[in-house]
């Protein structure tokens, strides 16, 4: 009886768990507009902060730098200068 109750409780907890959210940032644009309200969301469709700030003007919103865009279009970085000790 106790096992049945625990199984029902575990199934109920699994079904009640919130689904995982997808990535909120679009990696194709460097600037995102974070809109606040009953439903808060990110709108990543801006190529510069001034362009985003013009859209955010007069709204409950803020422009943020897209953390997933950094170095997205750059190739591999140049090798760093490392000091190696020569064997004596």
PDB file with one MODEL, atoms N, CA, C and O in Angstrom:
MODEL        1
ATOM      1  N   UNK A   1       0.827  -1.196   0.000  1.00  0.00           N
ATOM      2  CA  UNK A   1       0.000   0.000   0.000  1.00  0.00           C
ATOM      3  C   UNK A   1       0.868   1.256   0.000  1.00  0.00           C
ATOM      4  O   UNK A   1       0.591   2.223  -0.711  1.00  0.00           O
ATOM      5  N   UNK A   2       1.930   1.221   0.816  1.00  0.00           N
ATOM      6  CA  UNK A   2       2.797   2.373   0.892  1.00  0.00           C
ATOM      7  C   UNK A   2       3.530   2.579  -0.444  1.00  0.00           C
ATOM      8  O   UNK A   2       3.731   3.716  -0.870  1.00  0.00           O
ATOM      9  N   UNK A   3       3.925   1.485  -1.099  1.00  0.00           N
ATOM     10  CA  UNK A   3       4.605   1.595  -2.388  1.00  0.00           C
ATOM     11  C   UNK A   3       3.691   2.209  -3.444  1.00  0.00           C
ATOM     12  O   UNK A   3       4.148   2.997  -4.271  1.00  0.00           O
ATOM     13  N   UNK A   4       2.417   1.860  -3.424  1.00  0.00           N
ATOM     14  CA  UNK A   4       1.456   2.418  -4.370  1.00  0.00           C
ATOM     15  C   UNK A   4       1.301   3.921  -4.144  1.00  0.00           C
ATOM     16  O   UNK A   4       1.239   4.688  -5.105  1.00  0.00           O
ATOM     17  N   UNK A   5       1.240   4.342  -2.893  1.00  0.00           N
ATOM     18  CA  UNK A   5       1.111   5.767  -2.577  1.00  0.00           C
ATOM     19  C   UNK A   5       2.359   6.532  -3.021  1.00  0.00           C
ATOM     20  O   UNK A   5       2.254   7.631  -3.565  1.00  0.00           O
ATOM     21  N   UNK A   6       3.531   5.957  -2.789  1.00  0.00           N
ATOM     22  CA  UNK A   6       4.761   6.619  -3.221  1.00  0.00           C
ATOM     23  C   UNK A   6       4.856   6.684  -4.740  1.00  0.00           C
ATOM     24  O   UNK A   6       5.342   7.675  -5.286  1.00  0.00           O
ATOM     25  N   UNK A   7       4.404   5.656  -5.420  1.00  0.00           N
ATOM     26  CA  UNK A   7       4.429   5.662  -6.881  1.00  0.00           C
ATOM     27  C   UNK A   7       3.496   6.730  -7.429  1.00  0.00           C
ATOM     28  O   UNK A   7       3.855   7.444  -8.365  1.00  0.00           O
ATOM     29  N   UNK A   8       2.313   6.846  -6.863  1.00  0.00           N
ATOM     30  CA  UNK A   8       1.363   7.875  -7.301  1.00  0.00           C
ATOM     31  C   UNK A   8       1.923   9.263  -7.020  1.00  0.00           C
ATOM     32  O   UNK A   8       1.782  10.166  -7.845  1.00  0.00           O
ATOM     33  N   UNK A   9       2.552   9.440  -5.875  1.00  0.00           N
ATOM     34  CA  UNK A   9       3.155  10.723  -5.526  1.00  0.00           C
ATOM     35  C   UNK A   9       4.291  11.067  -6.486  1.00  0.00           C
ATOM     36  O   UNK A   9       4.405  12.215  -6.917  1.00  0.00           O
ATOM     37  N   UNK A  10       5.127  10.097  -6.825  1.00  0.00           N
ATOM     38  CA  UNK A  10       6.241  10.346  -7.740  1.00  0.00           C
ATOM     39  C   UNK A  10       5.745  10.687  -9.144  1.00  0.00           C
ATOM     40  O   UNK A  10       6.296  11.574  -9.795  1.00  0.00           O
ATOM     41  N   UNK A  11       4.719   9.997  -9.611  1.00  0.00           N
ATOM     42  CA  UNK A  11       4.155  10.283 -10.929  1.00  0.00           C
ATOM     43  C   UNK A  11       3.521  11.668 -10.946  1.00  0.00           C
ATOM     44  O   UNK A  11       3.678  12.415 -11.912  1.00  0.00           O
ATOM     45  N   UNK A  12       2.819  12.007  -9.897  1.00  0.00           N
ATOM     46  CA  UNK A  12       2.206  13.341  -9.807  1.00  0.00           C
ATOM     47  C   UNK A  12       3.248  14.435  -9.779  1.00  0.00           C
ATOM     48  O   UNK A  12       3.060  15.476 -10.409  1.00  0.00           O
ATOM     49  N   UNK A  13       4.348  14.228  -9.062  1.00  0.00           N
ATOM     50  CA  UNK A  13       5.408  15.232  -9.007  1.00  0.00           C
ATOM     51  C   UNK A  13       6.077  15.387 -10.371  1.00  0.00           C
ATOM     52  O   UNK A  13       6.416  16.498 -10.777  1.00  0.00           O
ATOM     53  N   UNK A  14       6.267  14.280 -11.070  1.00  0.00           N
ATOM     54  CA  UNK A  14       6.894  14.346 -12.389  1.00  0.00           C
ATOM     55  C   UNK A  14       6.000  15.072 -13.389  1.00  0.00           C
ATOM     56  O   UNK A  14       6.499  15.825 -14.226  1.00  0.00           O
ATOM     57  N   UNK A  15       4.703  14.860 -13.315  1.00  0.00           N
ATOM     58  CA  UNK A  15       3.782  15.521 -14.238  1.00  0.00           C
ATOM     59  C   UNK A  15       3.586  16.995 -13.901  1.00  0.00           C
ATOM     60  O   UNK A  15       3.286  17.798 -14.785  1.00  0.00           O
ATOM     61  N   UNK A  16       3.751  17.353 -12.641  1.00  0.00           N
ATOM     62  CA  UNK A  16       3.554  18.739 -12.230  1.00  0.00           C
ATOM     63  C   UNK A  16       4.800  19.598 -12.453  1.00  0.00           C
ATOM     64  O   UNK A  16       4.724  20.825 -12.384  1.00  0.00           O
ATOM     65  N   UNK A  17       5.925  18.975 -12.714  1.00  0.00           N
ATOM     66  CA  UNK A  17       7.163  19.740 -12.914  1.00  0.00           C
ATOM     67  C   UNK A  17       7.028  20.618 -14.157  1.00  0.00           C
ATOM     68  O   UNK A  17       6.447  20.213 -15.164  1.00  0.00           O
ATOM     69  N   UNK A  18       7.568  21.806 -14.065  1.00  0.00           N
ATOM     70  CA  UNK A  18       7.504  22.745 -15.193  1.00  0.00           C
ATOM     71  C   UNK A  18       8.434  22.270 -16.306  1.00  0.00           C
ATOM     72  O   UNK A  18       9.518  21.753 -16.034  1.00  0.00           O
ATOM     73  N   UNK A  19       8.020  22.443 -17.538  1.00  0.00           N
ATOM     74  CA  UNK A  19       8.900  22.048 -18.652  1.00  0.00           C
ATOM     75  C   UNK A  19      10.114  22.972 -18.729  1.00  0.00           C
ATOM     76  O   UNK A  19      10.044  24.135 -18.332  1.00  0.00           O
ATOM     77  N   UNK A  20      11.199  22.458 -19.231  1.00  0.00           N
ATOM     78  CA  UNK A  20      12.416  23.258 -19.379  1.00  0.00           C
ATOM     79  C   UNK A  20      12.202  24.322 -20.447  1.00  0.00           C
ATOM     80  O   UNK A  20      11.564  24.067 -21.469  1.00  0.00           O
ATOM     81  N   UNK A  21      12.733  25.503 -20.210  1.00  0.00           N
ATOM     82  CA  UNK A  21      12.590  26.587 -21.165  1.00  0.00           C
ATOM     83  C   UNK A  21      13.715  26.530 -22.189  1.00  0.00           C
ATOM     84  O   UNK A  21      14.832  26.109 -21.886  1.00  0.00           O
ATOM     85  N   UNK A  22      13.408  26.951 -23.373  1.00  0.00           N
ATOM     86  CA  UNK A  22      14.407  26.997 -24.431  1.00  0.00           C
ATOM     87  C   UNK A  22      15.307  28.207 -24.235  1.00  0.00           C
ATOM     88  O   UNK A  22      15.018  29.078 -23.414  1.00  0.00           O
ATOM     89  N   UNK A  23      16.389  28.257 -24.983  1.00  0.00           N
ATOM     90  CA  UNK A  23      17.304  29.392 -24.909  1.00  0.00           C
ATOM     91  C   UNK A  23      16.560  30.660 -25.313  1.00  0.00           C
ATOM     92  O   UNK A  23      15.880  30.683 -26.339  1.00  0.00           O
ATOM     93  N   UNK A  24      16.685  31.709 -24.514  1.00  0.00           N
ATOM     94  CA  UNK A  24      15.929  32.933 -24.769  1.00  0.00           C
ATOM     95  C   UNK A  24      16.655  33.908 -25.678  1.00  0.00           C
ATOM     96  O   UNK A  24      16.054  34.872 -26.153  1.00  0.00           O
ATOM     97  N   UNK A  25      17.920  33.678 -25.925  1.00  0.00           N
ATOM     98  CA  UNK A  25      18.699  34.587 -26.758  1.00  0.00           C
ATOM     99  C   UNK A  25      18.891  33.987 -28.149  1.00  0.00           C
ATOM    100  O   UNK A  25      19.185  32.799 -28.287  1.00  0.00           O
ATOM    101  N   UNK A  26      18.722  34.817 -29.177  1.00  0.00           N
ATOM    102  CA  UNK A  26      19.002  34.392 -30.541  1.00  0.00           C
ATOM    103  C   UNK A  26      20.474  34.685 -30.817  1.00  0.00           C
ATOM    104  O   UNK A  26      20.884  35.842 -30.734  1.00  0.00           O
ATOM    105  N   UNK A  27      21.282  33.675 -31.143  1.00  0.00           N
ATOM    106  CA  UNK A  27      22.711  33.923 -31.329  1.00  0.00           C
ATOM    107  C   UNK A  27      23.041  34.681 -32.612  1.00  0.00           C
ATOM    108  O   UNK A  27      24.215  34.947 -32.871  1.00  0.00           O
ATOM    109  N   UNK A  28      22.049  35.036 -33.419  1.00  0.00           N
ATOM    110  CA  UNK A  28      22.304  35.720 -34.676  1.00  0.00           C
ATOM    111  C   UNK A  28      22.422  37.230 -34.565  1.00  0.00           C
ATOM    112  O   UNK A  28      22.815  37.875 -35.536  1.00  0.00           O
ATOM    113  N   UNK A  29      22.097  37.819 -33.422  1.00  0.00           N
ATOM    114  CA  UNK A  29      22.136  39.275 -33.258  1.00  0.00           C
ATOM    115  C   UNK A  29      22.903  39.633 -31.991  1.00  0.00           C
ATOM    116  O   UNK A  29      22.794  38.924 -30.991  1.00  0.00           O
ATOM    117  N   UNK A  30      23.679  40.719 -32.012  1.00  0.00           N
ATOM    118  CA  UNK A  30      24.508  41.065 -30.851  1.00  0.00           C
ATOM    119  C   UNK A  30      23.775  41.778 -29.714  1.00  0.00           C
ATOM    120  O   UNK A  30      24.287  41.832 -28.596  1.00  0.00           O
ATOM    121  N   UNK A  31      22.586  42.325 -29.978  1.00  0.00           N
ATOM    122  CA  UNK A  31      21.867  43.099 -28.959  1.00  0.00           C
ATOM    123  C   UNK A  31      20.441  42.564 -28.826  1.00  0.00           C
ATOM    124  O   UNK A  31      19.782  42.259 -29.819  1.00  0.00           O
ATOM    125  N   UNK A  32      19.980  42.459 -27.577  1.00  0.00           N
ATOM    126  CA  UNK A  32      18.626  41.976 -27.308  1.00  0.00           C
ATOM    127  C   UNK A  32      17.849  43.019 -26.508  1.00  0.00           C
ATOM    128  O   UNK A  32      18.418  43.773 -25.719  1.00  0.00           O
ATOM    129  N   UNK A  33      16.560  43.043 -26.728  1.00  0.00           N
ATOM    130  CA  UNK A  33      15.644  43.905 -25.980  1.00  0.00           C
ATOM    131  C   UNK A  33      14.937  43.036 -24.954  1.00  0.00           C
ATOM    132  O   UNK A  33      14.248  42.080 -25.312  1.00  0.00           O
ATOM    133  N   UNK A  34      15.106  43.368 -23.668  1.00  0.00           N
ATOM    134  CA  UNK A  34      14.427  42.640 -22.592  1.00  0.00           C
ATOM    135  C   UNK A  34      13.178  43.436 -22.223  1.00  0.00           C
ATOM    136  O   UNK A  34      13.270  44.522 -21.650  1.00  0.00           O
ATOM    137  N   UNK A  35      12.024  42.894 -22.551  1.00  0.00           N
ATOM    138  CA  UNK A  35      10.750  43.562 -22.307  1.00  0.00           C
ATOM    139  C   UNK A  35      10.159  43.016 -21.008  1.00  0.00           C
ATOM    140  O   UNK A  35      10.058  41.804 -20.818  1.00  0.00           O
ATOM    141  N   UNK A  36       9.769  43.939 -20.113  1.00  0.00           N
ATOM    142  CA  UNK A  36       9.204  43.566 -18.819  1.00  0.00           C
ATOM    143  C   UNK A  36       7.689  43.716 -18.855  1.00  0.00           C
ATOM    144  O   UNK A  36       7.160  44.552 -19.588  1.00  0.00           O
ATOM    145  N   UNK A  37       7.005  42.920 -18.080  1.00  0.00           N
ATOM    146  CA  UNK A  37       5.554  43.000 -17.980  1.00  0.00           C
ATOM    147  C   UNK A  37       5.020  41.732 -17.352  1.00  0.00           C
ATOM    148  O   UNK A  37       5.745  41.031 -16.646  1.00  0.00           O
ATOM    149  N   UNK A  38       3.738  41.430 -17.605  1.00  0.00           N
ATOM    150  CA  UNK A  38       3.171  40.174 -17.092  1.00  0.00           C
ATOM    151  C   UNK A  38       3.930  38.986 -17.654  1.00  0.00           C
ATOM    152  O   UNK A  38       4.176  37.997 -16.964  1.00  0.00           O
ATOM    153  N   UNK A  39       4.291  39.106 -18.917  1.00  0.00           N
ATOM    154  CA  UNK A  39       5.129  38.096 -19.554  1.00  0.00           C
ATOM    155  C   UNK A  39       6.418  38.796 -19.975  1.00  0.00           C
ATOM    156  O   UNK A  39       6.405  39.657 -20.855  1.00  0.00           O
ATOM    157  N   UNK A  40       7.520  38.425 -19.348  1.00  0.00           N
ATOM    158  CA  UNK A  40       8.815  39.009 -19.661  1.00  0.00           C
ATOM    159  C   UNK A  40       9.476  38.172 -20.751  1.00  0.00           C
ATOM    160  O   UNK A  40       9.480  36.943 -20.682  1.00  0.00           O
ATOM    161  N   UNK A  41      10.034  38.844 -21.759  1.00  0.00           N
ATOM    162  CA  UNK A  41      10.657  38.104 -22.856  1.00  0.00           C
ATOM    163  C   UNK A  41      11.818  38.891 -23.441  1.00  0.00           C
ATOM    164  O   UNK A  41      11.957  40.093 -23.212  1.00  0.00           O
ATOM    165  N   UNK A  42      12.647  38.187 -24.200  1.00  0.00           N
ATOM    166  CA  UNK A  42      13.778  38.785 -24.908  1.00  0.00           C
ATOM    167  C   UNK A  42      13.486  38.791 -26.393  1.00  0.00           C
ATOM    168  O   UNK A  42      12.987  37.812 -26.947  1.00  0.00           O
ATOM    169  N   UNK A  43      13.802  39.901 -27.028  1.00  0.00           N
ATOM    170  CA  UNK A  43      13.625  40.042 -28.471  1.00  0.00           C
ATOM    171  C   UNK A  43      14.991  40.380 -29.057  1.00  0.00           C
ATOM    172  O   UNK A  43      15.426  41.531 -29.003  1.00  0.00           O
ATOM    173  N   UNK A  44      15.656  39.393 -29.609  1.00  0.00           N
ATOM    174  CA  UNK A  44      17.009  39.579 -30.156  1.00  0.00           C
ATOM    175  C   UNK A  44      16.908  39.794 -31.653  1.00  0.00           C
ATOM    176  O   UNK A  44      16.875  38.835 -32.424  1.00  0.00           O
ATOM    177  N   UNK A  45      16.858  41.046 -32.063  1.00  0.00           N
ATOM    178  CA  UNK A  45      16.742  41.375 -33.484  1.00  0.00           C
ATOM    179  C   UNK A  45      17.417  42.706 -33.792  1.00  0.00           C
ATOM    180  O   UNK A  45      17.023  43.392 -34.735  1.00  0.00           O
ATOM    181  N   UNK A  46      18.440  43.084 -33.003  1.00  0.00           N
ATOM    182  CA  UNK A  46      19.056  44.395 -33.150  1.00  0.00           C
ATOM    183  C   UNK A  46      20.554  44.258 -33.381  1.00  0.00           C
ATOM    184  O   UNK A  46      21.213  43.395 -32.801  1.00  0.00           O
ATOM    185  N   UNK A  47      21.073  45.119 -34.233  1.00  0.00           N
ATOM    186  CA  UNK A  47      22.491  45.061 -34.563  1.00  0.00           C
ATOM    187  C   UNK A  47      23.327  46.060 -33.784  1.00  0.00           C
ATOM    188  O   UNK A  47      24.556  45.987 -33.819  1.00  0.00           O
ATOM    189  N   UNK A  48      22.687  47.001 -33.076  1.00  0.00           N
ATOM    190  CA  UNK A  48      23.435  47.978 -32.286  1.00  0.00           C
ATOM    191  C   UNK A  48      22.603  48.425 -31.088  1.00  0.00           C
ATOM    192  O   UNK A  48      21.378  48.305 -31.083  1.00  0.00           O
ATOM    193  N   UNK A  49      23.290  48.938 -30.082  1.00  0.00           N
ATOM    194  CA  UNK A  49      22.588  49.453 -28.903  1.00  0.00           C
ATOM    195  C   UNK A  49      21.721  50.670 -29.218  1.00  0.00           C
ATOM    196  O   UNK A  49      20.600  50.736 -28.714  1.00  0.00           O
ATOM    197  N   UNK A  50      22.176  51.653 -30.032  1.00  0.00           N
ATOM    198  CA  UNK A  50      21.296  52.782 -30.351  1.00  0.00           C
ATOM    199  C   UNK A  50      19.999  52.344 -31.057  1.00  0.00           C
ATOM    200  O   UNK A  50      18.931  52.900 -30.802  1.00  0.00           O
ATOM    201  N   UNK A  51      20.103  51.360 -31.930  1.00  0.00           N
ATOM    202  CA  UNK A  51      18.906  50.860 -32.613  1.00  0.00           C
ATOM    203  C   UNK A  51      17.939  50.239 -31.604  1.00  0.00           C
ATOM    204  O   UNK A  51      16.730  50.460 -31.676  1.00  0.00           O
ATOM    205  N   UNK A  52      18.473  49.472 -30.675  1.00  0.00           N
ATOM    206  CA  UNK A  52      17.631  48.850 -29.646  1.00  0.00           C
ATOM    207  C   UNK A  52      17.053  49.898 -28.696  1.00  0.00           C
ATOM    208  O   UNK A  52      15.882  49.818 -28.323  1.00  0.00           O
ATOM    209  N   UNK A  53      17.873  50.886 -28.302  1.00  0.00           N
ATOM    210  CA  UNK A  53      17.393  51.926 -27.391  1.00  0.00           C
ATOM    211  C   UNK A  53      16.260  52.744 -28.002  1.00  0.00           C
ATOM    212  O   UNK A  53      15.365  53.192 -27.284  1.00  0.00           O
ATOM    213  N   UNK A  54      16.287  52.942 -29.306  1.00  0.00           N
ATOM    214  CA  UNK A  54      15.193  53.652 -29.969  1.00  0.00           C
ATOM    215  C   UNK A  54      13.897  52.862 -29.854  1.00  0.00           C
ATOM    216  O   UNK A  54      12.827  53.447 -29.687  1.00  0.00           O
ATOM    217  N   UNK A  55      13.983  51.560 -29.939  1.00  0.00           N
ATOM    218  CA  UNK A  55      12.791  50.719 -29.803  1.00  0.00           C
ATOM    219  C   UNK A  55      12.321  50.670 -28.353  1.00  0.00           C
ATOM    220  O   UNK A  55      11.119  50.632 -28.092  1.00  0.00           O
ATOM    221  N   UNK A  56      13.262  50.671 -27.405  1.00  0.00           N
ATOM    222  CA  UNK A  56      12.912  50.567 -25.991  1.00  0.00           C
ATOM    223  C   UNK A  56      12.384  51.880 -25.420  1.00  0.00           C
ATOM    224  O   UNK A  56      11.832  51.886 -24.319  1.00  0.00           O
ATOM    225  N   UNK A  57      12.537  52.972 -26.127  1.00  0.00           N
ATOM    226  CA  UNK A  57      12.124  54.271 -25.630  1.00  0.00           C
ATOM    227  C   UNK A  57      10.628  54.311 -25.340  1.00  0.00           C
ATOM    228  O   UNK A  57       9.808  54.019 -26.211  1.00  0.00           O
ATOM    229  N   UNK A  58      10.281  54.674 -24.106  1.00  0.00           N
ATOM    230  CA  UNK A  58       8.882  54.792 -23.711  1.00  0.00           C
ATOM    231  C   UNK A  58       8.231  53.476 -23.325  1.00  0.00           C
ATOM    232  O   UNK A  58       7.035  53.439 -23.039  1.00  0.00           O
ATOM    233  N   UNK A  59       8.983  52.422 -23.312  1.00  0.00           N
ATOM    234  CA  UNK A  59       8.448  51.105 -22.946  1.00  0.00           C
ATOM    235  C   UNK A  59       9.119  50.629 -21.670  1.00  0.00           C
ATOM    236  O   UNK A  59      10.147  51.158 -21.247  1.00  0.00           O
ATOM    237  N   UNK A  60       8.524  49.638 -21.081  1.00  0.00           N
ATOM    238  CA  UNK A  60       9.135  48.989 -19.930  1.00  0.00           C
ATOM    239  C   UNK A  60      10.094  47.936 -20.463  1.00  0.00           C
ATOM    240  O   UNK A  60       9.790  46.743 -20.454  1.00  0.00           O
ATOM    241  N   UNK A  61      11.262  48.388 -20.931  1.00  0.00           N
ATOM    242  CA  UNK A  61      12.213  47.493 -21.583  1.00  0.00           C
ATOM    243  C   UNK A  61      13.627  48.008 -21.376  1.00  0.00           C
ATOM    244  O   UNK A  61      13.843  49.172 -21.038  1.00  0.00           O
ATOM    245  N   UNK A  62      14.582  47.116 -21.587  1.00  0.00           N
ATOM    246  CA  UNK A  62      15.984  47.438 -21.422  1.00  0.00           C
ATOM    247  C   UNK A  62      16.785  46.686 -22.473  1.00  0.00           C
ATOM    248  O   UNK A  62      16.476  45.533 -22.777  1.00  0.00           O
ATOM    249  N   UNK A  63      17.803  47.316 -23.029  1.00  0.00           N
ATOM    250  CA  UNK A  63      18.662  46.672 -24.019  1.00  0.00           C
ATOM    251  C   UNK A  63      19.832  46.004 -23.311  1.00  0.00           C
ATOM    252  O   UNK A  63      20.438  46.581 -22.409  1.00  0.00           O
ATOM    253  N   UNK A  64      20.140  44.785 -23.730  1.00  0.00           N
ATOM    254  CA  UNK A  64      21.237  44.020 -23.144  1.00  0.00           C
ATOM    255  C   UNK A  64      22.090  43.441 -24.261  1.00  0.00           C
ATOM    256  O   UNK A  64      21.619  43.214 -25.376  1.00  0.00           O
ATOM    257  N   UNK A  65      23.353  43.208 -23.936  1.00  0.00           N
ATOM    258  CA  UNK A  65      24.263  42.573 -24.880  1.00  0.00           C
ATOM    259  C   UNK A  65      23.972  41.069 -24.870  1.00  0.00           C
ATOM    260  O   UNK A  65      23.804  40.466 -23.810  1.00  0.00           O
ATOM    261  N   UNK A  66      23.915  40.487 -26.042  1.00  0.00           N
ATOM    262  CA  UNK A  66      23.619  39.066 -26.176  1.00  0.00           C
ATOM    263  C   UNK A  66      24.850  38.248 -25.780  1.00  0.00           C
ATOM    264  O   UNK A  66      25.868  38.314 -26.470  1.00  0.00           O
ATOM    265  N   UNK A  67      24.785  37.476 -24.683  1.00  0.00           N
ATOM    266  CA  UNK A  67      25.958  36.717 -24.255  1.00  0.00           C
ATOM    267  C   UNK A  67      26.285  35.546 -25.183  1.00  0.00           C
ATOM    268  O   UNK A  67      27.409  35.044 -25.159  1.00  0.00           O
ATOM    269  N   UNK A  68      25.342  35.110 -25.985  1.00  0.00           N
ATOM    270  CA  UNK A  68      25.577  33.986 -26.887  1.00  0.00           C
ATOM    271  C   UNK A  68      26.107  34.432 -28.249  1.00  0.00           C
ATOM    272  O   UNK A  68      26.437  33.593 -29.087  1.00  0.00           O
ATOM    273  N   UNK A  69      26.191  35.734 -28.475  1.00  0.00           N
ATOM    274  CA  UNK A  69      26.687  36.239 -29.750  1.00  0.00           C
ATOM    275  C   UNK A  69      28.202  36.438 -29.719  1.00  0.00           C
ATOM    276  O   UNK A  69      28.837  36.437 -30.774  1.00  0.00           O
ATOM    277  N   UNK A  70      28.777  36.603 -28.573  1.00  0.00           N
ATOM    278  CA  UNK A  70      30.196  36.922 -28.457  1.00  0.00           C
ATOM    279  C   UNK A  70      31.046  35.909 -29.196  1.00  0.00           C
ATOM    280  O   UNK A  70      30.962  34.706 -28.949  1.00  0.00           O
ATOM    281  N   UNK A  71      31.856  36.408 -30.097  1.00  0.00           N
ATOM    282  CA  UNK A  71      32.787  35.605 -30.882  1.00  0.00           C
ATOM    283  C   UNK A  71      32.092  34.602 -31.801  1.00  0.00           C
ATOM    284  O   UNK A  71      32.720  33.638 -32.241  1.00  0.00           O
ATOM    285  N   UNK A  72      30.832  34.807 -32.092  1.00  0.00           N
ATOM    286  CA  UNK A  72      30.103  33.855 -32.931  1.00  0.00           C
ATOM    287  C   UNK A  72      30.594  33.887 -34.367  1.00  0.00           C
ATOM    288  O   UNK A  72      30.638  32.846 -35.024  1.00  0.00           O
ATOM    289  N   UNK A  73      30.963  35.059 -34.869  1.00  0.00           N
ATOM    290  CA  UNK A  73      31.361  35.152 -36.260  1.00  0.00           C
ATOM    291  C   UNK A  73      32.870  35.172 -36.453  1.00  0.00           C
ATOM    292  O   UNK A  73      33.343  35.233 -37.588  1.00  0.00           O
ATOM    293  N   UNK A  74      33.626  35.123 -35.379  1.00  0.00           N
ATOM    294  CA  UNK A  74      35.071  35.149 -35.489  1.00  0.00           C
ATOM    295  C   UNK A  74      35.611  33.737 -35.639  1.00  0.00           C
ATOM    296  O   UNK A  74      35.026  32.766 -35.158  1.00  0.00           O
ATOM    297  N   UNK A  75      36.718  33.658 -36.305  1.00  0.00           N
ATOM    298  CA  UNK A  75      37.398  32.390 -36.448  1.00  0.00           C
ATOM    299  C   UNK A  75      38.166  32.076 -35.179  1.00  0.00           C
ATOM    300  O   UNK A  75      37.986  32.737 -34.157  1.00  0.00           O
ATOM    301  N   UNK A  76      39.016  31.074 -35.242  1.00  0.00           N
ATOM    302  CA  UNK A  76      39.811  30.742 -34.061  1.00  0.00           C
ATOM    303  C   UNK A  76      40.770  31.875 -33.722  1.00  0.00           C
ATOM    304  O   UNK A  76      41.261  32.577 -34.606  1.00  0.00           O
ATOM    305  N   UNK A  77      41.024  32.038 -32.461  1.00  0.00           N
ATOM    306  CA  UNK A  77      41.891  33.128 -32.023  1.00  0.00           C
ATOM    307  C   UNK A  77      43.344  32.812 -32.349  1.00  0.00           C
ATOM    308  O   UNK A  77      43.714  31.661 -32.580  1.00  0.00           O
ATOM    309  N   UNK A  78      44.151  33.858 -32.360  1.00  0.00           N
ATOM    310  CA  UNK A  78      45.576  33.699 -32.640  1.00  0.00           C
ATOM    311  C   UNK A  78      46.238  32.956 -31.484  1.00  0.00           C
ATOM    312  O   UNK A  78      45.806  33.076 -30.338  1.00  0.00           O
ATOM    313  N   UNK A  79      47.277  32.195 -31.778  1.00  0.00           N
ATOM    314  CA  UNK A  79      47.945  31.473 -30.685  1.00  0.00           C
ATOM    315  C   UNK A  79      48.590  32.447 -29.709  1.00  0.00           C
ATOM    316  O   UNK A  79      49.127  33.481 -30.106  1.00  0.00           O
ATOM    317  N   UNK A  80      48.532  32.114 -28.470  1.00  0.00           N
ATOM    318  CA  UNK A  80      49.106  32.959 -27.436  1.00  0.00           C
ATOM    319  C   UNK A  80      50.608  32.694 -27.344  1.00  0.00           C
ATOM    320  O   UNK A  80      51.093  31.603 -27.642  1.00  0.00           O
ATOM    321  N   UNK A  81      51.309  33.720 -26.926  1.00  0.00           N
ATOM    322  CA  UNK A  81      52.739  33.547 -26.712  1.00  0.00           C
ATOM    323  C   UNK A  81      52.946  32.823 -25.399  1.00  0.00           C
ATOM    324  O   UNK A  81      52.583  33.321 -24.333  1.00  0.00           O
ATOM    325  N   UNK A  82      53.525  31.661 -25.488  1.00  0.00           N
ATOM    326  CA  UNK A  82      53.789  30.877 -24.285  1.00  0.00           C
ATOM    327  C   UNK A  82      55.290  30.757 -24.113  1.00  0.00           C
ATOM    328  O   UNK A  82      56.038  30.604 -25.079  1.00  0.00           O
ATOM    329  N   UNK A  83      55.700  30.829 -22.896  1.00  0.00           N
ATOM    330  CA  UNK A  83      57.120  30.680 -22.606  1.00  0.00           C
ATOM    331  C   UNK A  83      57.378  29.227 -22.217  1.00  0.00           C
ATOM    332  O   UNK A  83      56.770  28.677 -21.300  1.00  0.00           O
ATOM    333  N   UNK A  84      58.278  28.657 -22.936  1.00  0.00           N
ATOM    334  CA  UNK A  84      58.662  27.290 -22.640  1.00  0.00           C
ATOM    335  C   UNK A  84      60.084  27.284 -22.093  1.00  0.00           C
ATOM    336  O   UNK A  84      60.936  28.041 -22.559  1.00  0.00           O
ATOM    337  N   UNK A  85      60.330  26.468 -21.150  1.00  0.00           N
ATOM    338  CA  UNK A  85      61.681  26.339 -20.604  1.00  0.00           C
ATOM    339  C   UNK A  85      62.433  25.327 -21.437  1.00  0.00           C
ATOM    340  O   UNK A  85      61.972  24.205 -21.647  1.00  0.00           O
ATOM    341  N   UNK A  86      63.558  25.722 -21.892  1.00  0.00           N
ATOM    342  CA  UNK A  86      64.418  24.789 -22.591  1.00  0.00           C
ATOM    343  C   UNK A  86      65.116  23.892 -21.572  1.00  0.00           C
ATOM    344  O   UNK A  86      65.499  24.338 -20.491  1.00  0.00           O
ATOM    345  N   UNK A  87      65.271  22.649 -21.930  1.00  0.00           N
ATOM    346  CA  UNK A  87      65.979  21.751 -21.031  1.00  0.00           C
ATOM    347  C   UNK A  87      67.450  22.131 -20.947  1.00  0.00           C
ATOM    348  O   UNK A  87      68.067  22.408 -21.975  1.00  0.00           O
ATOM    349  N   UNK A  88      68.025  22.151 -19.753  1.00  0.00           N
ATOM    350  CA  UNK A  88      69.411  22.532 -19.588  1.00  0.00           C
ATOM    351  C   UNK A  88      70.301  21.348 -19.758  1.00  0.00           C
ATOM    352  O   UNK A  88      71.521  21.472 -19.653  1.00  0.00           O
TER     353      UNK A  88
ENDMDL
END
